[in-house]
């Protein structure tokens, strides 16, 4: 589903964020990406969504080499991905409902069908009661859950999450992990970047560990190629 | 198809909302566009009116045929007959030299001067009304008559129409240049409005791109905004022109009465009005499009 082959990412100025990273993630797998801050977790996720491009190597997502994708094809790649951002990237000029509606509007869904889907997604993350609220009135955990609702409303086959439990307390974090687990159960491929060691051990999922831009062999990890 | 229409309808509705959200700046933009367009538009209407007037006056062109002083009665009768038989001539009026002198005395107030003359300096004359008012036909006729014996001078009375025509041509060119220049100004106004909007909505554009929005999806509301602003600017220009003509007409009415004429300026015809609206809407769209082409590339998610 997602495979990296000898991927290097160097930033202008010479800083190497990723050094020859190679791995494969199979369809329906749930994989955690871990490492110290600045290890290259966000860069790796950005390469999958083609927000950034690698300097060398290939990034293949669903059989497409993202590294050489033309600008016009990017939107259609991203529609297959659900993205959960560390900083949520919500729009504060519209309601919770309309925030989740946006991906469906972009894909040109029928309005009534979309409304049903939006409510289903909000229900899944427990925000159905807040659909008319402005996202600014939501707590950090609620905003994170709203971001997840927006990522899944389009029913993507791959979900990428960057520090989804980053600033949340234990109870909220457990909530969100439960939500991810339920996606895993319905066959969604998940790649979750986190530095929350506790979560990793509880789930016992595959783990990719980055250290200074290099993939480390880990005891729990079988996600490495 | 129905879905597609519904989508565009929603975008249009959204655009109208955005337009109404900033009423003052929207209104000012519309006014700027309206004034810019009403200048060449108004001048165009005036030129059309002058041309219409010229055509009306020149609708009955005449050729004055002055006979030699030594033309006898027989000559006059012969020329009269020849003129009447000529296929290009519609009607002929004979003006004897005595009557011409009388007329001159009456209309010009030169009675004293004329009274001092020992003999009548005016020749006998014919006024020829041709069948057709085409300038070229008239010129041919004039050149032909010039060659007849006992005719001193043949004068075409529509020369001034041709001069006016040339002047109008010049005026139209000036209006065209003005229109082109102000069109650029209109495009610039829209370009800038859209640029400011893009900057304000940078967040939304960025998030939309991350979620998989195509460039045409992102462009759509901005293009509609440009189109709407241009269209409303066109409506403003139309209203300004109409109001201008209305005001001019009410003061012209008094003037026309002095000349015992019922002259009044015509307003913009429906076809030209439609052209004005379409053109200004197109210019707004163009300005928005150029602005998007320039600025959209700079907003890439990070």
Interface residues (C-beta under 8 A of the other chain):
Chain A: X49 X51 X72 X75 X76 X77 X78 X79 X81 X83 X85 X89 X90 X91 X93 X102 X103 X105 X106 X107 X108 X110 X111 X150 X154
Chain B: X3 X4 X6 X7 X10 X203 X204 X206 X207 X208 X209 X210 X211 X212 X213 X214 X215 X217 X301 X302
